[in-house]
Amino acid sequence: QIFTKCRTFKMSQNRLTVAPTVTVLGVIKARLIGASKGHALLKKKADALTIKFRQILKKIVETKTKMGLSMKTSAFALTEAKYATGDHVKYTIFDNVEEANVRVKASTDNVAGVKLPKFEYTNLGTESKMDLVGLGKGGQQIQACRASFATTIELLVELASLQTSFITLDVAIKTTNRRVNALENVIKPRLENTIAYIKGELDELEREEFFRLKKVQAKKKRDLDLKEAQNASGNKVITPSYEASNMLAVAEDEDVMF
């Protein structure tokens, strides 16, 4: 019984302050239907984002593994190129580089209404003087080092795209889950408690109206019986006494003889 009272008090607190009418009941029911549909859609969105989140996480782990091996290979290739050509080759490379052949294009990918940034590695493929570097000695090592670092840059761009999408998805998933929890634990129970309150008040008004009608019908029946009794007694007028007694009047008590 104590639990029932506490639950009733909690339900009365967690509801909207509205007038208990049929019109308001229809409006609250429409809001509850909308909240239920929104909750279902947000739940599906959260599931889709979670699936994409796990896929990106798996790709990040694989790309980081490849990145470690590629950085190791690139560092070793640079060491080989320096050993074969000497340290002075870097000045020759600086002089021959005019414009970068690698470009990074930024675009967006839409996942369940969330825009994820996406970076793409693009090689312009233009002719450069780098192909002629190292003709005297160490040309093979320099070209191998160049190709190795190009692969590393491609992996680096892919890893940057994945990590940026990962962070964006993480924020979107947290926001969506907060909205789902708010609809499930706050909005919907409040609307349901409001509907239950309005229905209870309408039922109470209906019971009061039914009781009033019964009283009216009973009075009409009593008046009809009284009229029939008057007709049966030879048209003798019998008036019902509805006058209330005066409680403040002084009543005369009879003398008590001992």
C-alpha positions as CSV (number, residue, x, y, z in Angstrom):
1,Q,0.0,0.0,0.0
2,I,2.9,2.4,0.8
3,F,4.5,1.5,-2.5
4,T,1.3,2.2,-4.4
5,K,0.9,5.6,-2.7
6,C,4.5,6.5,-3.5
7,R,4.1,5.5,-7.1
8,T,0.9,7.5,-7.4
9,F,2.6,10.6,-5.9
10,K,5.5,10.2,-8.3
11,M,3.2,9.9,-11.3
12,S,1.3,13.0,-10.2
13,Q,4.6,14.9,-10.1
14,N,5.9,13.6,-13.4
15,R,3.2,15.0,-15.7
16,L,2.3,18.1,-17.6
17,T,0.1,20.8,-16.0
18,V,-2.9,20.7,-18.3
19,A,-6.7,21.0,-18.0
20,P,-8.4,17.6,-18.0
21,T,-10.5,17.9,-21.2
22,V,-11.2,15.7,-24.2
23,T,-9.5,18.1,-26.5
24,V,-6.3,18.2,-24.4
25,L,-6.4,14.4,-24.2
26,G,-6.4,14.2,-28.1
27,V,-3.5,16.7,-28.3
28,I,-1.4,14.7,-25.7
29,K,-2.1,11.4,-27.5
30,A,-0.9,13.0,-30.8
31,R,2.3,14.1,-29.0
32,L,2.8,10.7,-27.6
33,I,2.5,9.1,-31.0
34,G,5.0,11.6,-32.4
35,A,7.4,10.9,-29.5
36,S,7.1,7.2,-30.1
37,K,7.9,7.5,-33.8
38,G,10.8,9.9,-33.1
39,H,12.1,7.4,-30.5
40,A,12.0,4.6,-33.0
41,L,13.7,6.6,-35.7
42,L,16.5,7.9,-33.4
43,K,17.0,4.3,-32.2
44,K,17.5,3.1,-35.8
45,K,19.8,6.1,-36.4
46,A,21.9,5.2,-33.3
47,D,22.2,1.6,-34.4
48,A,23.3,2.7,-37.9
49,L,25.9,5.1,-36.5
50,T,27.2,2.4,-34.1
51,I,27.7,-0.1,-37.0
52,K,29.6,2.5,-39.0
53,F,31.6,3.5,-35.9
54,R,32.7,-0.1,-35.4
55,Q,33.6,-0.4,-39.1
56,I,35.7,2.7,-39.0
57,L,37.4,1.5,-35.7
58,K,38.4,-1.7,-37.4
59,K,39.8,0.2,-40.4
60,I,41.8,2.5,-38.1
61,V,43.4,-0.5,-36.4
62,E,44.3,-2.0,-39.8
63,T,45.6,1.3,-41.2
64,K,47.7,2.0,-38.1
65,T,49.3,-1.4,-38.5
66,K,50.1,-0.7,-42.1
67,M,51.3,2.8,-41.2
68,G,53.8,1.4,-38.7
69,L,55.3,-1.0,-41.2
70,S,55.3,1.7,-44.0
71,M,57.1,4.2,-41.7
72,K,59.6,1.6,-40.8
73,T,60.2,0.8,-44.5
74,S,60.4,4.5,-45.4
75,A,63.0,5.2,-42.7
76,F,65.1,2.3,-43.8
77,A,64.8,3.4,-47.5
78,L,65.9,6.9,-46.5
79,T,68.9,5.5,-44.7
80,E,69.9,3.4,-47.8
81,A,69.5,6.5,-50.0
82,K,71.8,8.6,-47.7
83,Y,74.3,5.8,-47.6
84,A,74.4,5.4,-51.4
85,T,74.4,9.1,-52.3
86,G,75.7,10.9,-49.2
87,D,74.2,13.8,-47.3
88,H,74.7,16.3,-50.0
89,V,72.0,14.8,-52.2
90,K,69.3,16.6,-50.1
91,Y,70.4,19.9,-51.6
92,T,70.0,18.5,-55.1
93,I,66.5,17.3,-54.2
94,F,65.5,20.7,-52.8
95,D,66.6,22.4,-56.0
96,N,64.7,20.0,-58.2
97,V,61.4,20.1,-56.4
98,E,59.2,23.0,-57.7
99,E,55.6,22.0,-56.9
100,A,54.1,19.1,-55.0
101,N,52.5,16.4,-57.0
102,V,50.3,15.1,-54.1
103,R,47.0,16.8,-53.3
104,V,44.4,16.1,-50.7
105,K,40.8,16.6,-51.6
106,A,38.2,17.1,-48.9
107,S,34.6,15.8,-49.3
108,T,31.8,14.7,-47.0
109,D,30.1,11.3,-46.6
110,N,26.5,11.2,-45.3
111,V,25.7,8.4,-42.8
112,A,22.2,8.5,-41.3
113,G,22.0,12.3,-41.6
114,V,25.5,12.8,-40.1
115,K,28.1,14.4,-42.4
116,L,31.5,12.8,-42.1
117,P,34.6,14.5,-43.4
118,K,36.5,12.5,-46.0
119,F,40.0,13.1,-47.3
120,E,41.2,11.6,-50.6
121,Y,44.8,11.2,-51.7
122,T,45.4,12.5,-55.3
123,N,48.6,12.3,-57.3
124,L,48.7,14.8,-60.1
125,G,51.3,12.7,-62.0
126,T,53.0,15.7,-63.6
127,E,56.6,15.5,-64.8
128,S,59.3,16.6,-62.4
129,K,63.1,16.7,-62.4
130,M,63.1,14.2,-59.6
131,D,63.4,11.4,-62.1
132,L,66.8,12.6,-63.1
133,V,68.2,12.8,-59.5
134,G,70.8,10.3,-58.7
135,L,72.0,9.5,-62.2
136,G,75.6,9.5,-61.0
137,K,75.0,7.2,-58.0
138,G,72.3,6.0,-55.8
139,G,69.4,6.7,-58.3
140,Q,67.7,3.4,-57.5
141,Q,67.8,3.9,-53.8
142,I,66.4,7.5,-54.2
143,Q,63.5,6.3,-56.3
144,A,62.7,3.5,-53.9
145,C,62.8,6.0,-51.0
146,R,60.4,8.3,-53.0
147,A,57.9,5.5,-53.7
148,S,58.0,4.3,-50.1
149,F,57.3,7.8,-48.7
150,A,54.5,8.2,-51.3
151,T,52.8,5.1,-49.9
152,T,53.3,6.4,-46.4
153,I,51.7,9.7,-47.3
154,E,48.7,7.9,-48.8
155,L,48.3,5.8,-45.7
156,L,48.6,9.0,-43.5
157,V,45.9,10.7,-45.5
158,E,43.6,7.7,-45.1
159,L,44.3,7.5,-41.4
160,A,43.5,11.2,-41.0
161,S,40.2,10.7,-42.8
162,L,39.3,7.7,-40.6
163,Q,40.2,9.4,-37.3
164,T,38.3,12.6,-38.2
165,S,35.2,10.5,-39.1
166,F,35.7,8.5,-35.9
167,I,35.6,11.6,-33.7
168,T,32.6,13.1,-35.5
169,L,30.7,9.8,-35.2
170,D,31.6,9.5,-31.5
171,V,30.0,13.0,-30.9
172,A,27.0,12.1,-33.0
173,I,26.4,8.8,-31.3
174,K,26.5,10.4,-27.8
175,T,24.1,13.1,-28.9
176,T,21.7,10.6,-30.4
177,N,21.8,8.4,-27.4
178,R,21.1,11.3,-25.1
179,R,18.0,12.1,-27.2
180,V,16.9,8.5,-27.2
181,N,17.2,8.3,-23.4
182,A,15.4,11.6,-22.9
183,L,12.5,10.4,-25.0
184,E,12.4,7.0,-23.4
185,N,12.9,8.0,-19.8
186,V,11.5,11.5,-19.6
187,I,9.2,12.6,-22.4
188,K,7.2,9.4,-23.0
189,P,6.6,8.6,-19.3
190,R,5.5,12.2,-18.7
191,L,3.0,12.1,-21.6
192,E,1.7,8.7,-20.5
193,N,1.2,10.0,-16.9
194,T,-0.6,13.0,-18.3
195,I,-2.9,10.8,-20.3
196,A,-3.6,8.6,-17.3
197,Y,-4.3,11.7,-15.2
198,I,-6.7,13.2,-17.8
199,K,-8.5,9.8,-18.2
200,G,-8.9,9.5,-14.4
201,E,-10.3,13.1,-14.2
202,L,-12.7,12.5,-17.0
203,D,-13.9,9.2,-15.5
204,E,-14.4,11.0,-12.2
205,L,-16.5,13.7,-13.9
206,E,-18.5,11.0,-15.7
207,R,-19.2,9.3,-12.3
208,E,-20.3,12.6,-10.8
209,E,-22.6,13.3,-13.7
210,F,-24.1,9.8,-13.5
211,F,-24.7,10.3,-9.7
212,R,-26.3,13.7,-10.3
213,L,-28.6,12.2,-13.0
214,K,-29.6,9.4,-10.6
215,K,-30.5,12.0,-7.9
216,V,-32.6,14.0,-10.4
217,Q,-34.4,10.9,-11.6
218,A,-35.1,9.9,-7.9
219,K,-36.5,13.3,-7.1
220,K,-38.7,13.2,-10.2
221,K,-40.0,9.8,-9.2
222,R,-40.7,10.9,-5.7
223,D,-42.6,14.0,-7.0
224,L,-44.6,11.7,-9.4
225,D,-45.5,9.3,-6.6
226,L,-46.6,12.2,-4.4
227,K,-48.8,13.6,-7.2
228,E,-50.4,10.1,-7.7
229,A,-51.0,9.9,-4.0
230,Q,-52.7,13.3,-4.1
231,N,-54.9,12.2,-7.0
232,A,-55.8,9.0,-5.1
233,S,-56.8,10.8,-1.9
234,G,-59.5,12.9,-3.6
235,N,-57.5,15.8,-4.8
236,K,-56.4,16.6,-1.3
237,V,-53.3,18.7,-1.5
238,I,-50.3,17.3,0.2
239,T,-47.3,19.5,0.0
240,P,-43.9,18.1,0.8
241,S,-42.1,19.8,3.5
242,Y,-38.6,20.9,2.4
243,E,-38.2,23.5,5.2
244,A,-35.2,23.0,7.3
245,S,-35.5,23.2,11.1
246,N,-34.1,26.1,12.9
247,M,-31.3,24.9,15.1
248,L,-31.0,28.3,16.9
249,A,-34.6,28.4,18.0
250,V,-35.2,27.9,21.7
251,A,-37.4,24.8,22.3
252,E,-39.8,24.8,25.2
253,D,-39.2,21.8,27.4
254,E,-42.1,20.3,29.4
255,D,-41.9,20.5,33.2
256,V,-40.6,17.3,34.8
257,M,-42.6,16.3,37.9
258,F,-40.7,14.3,40.5
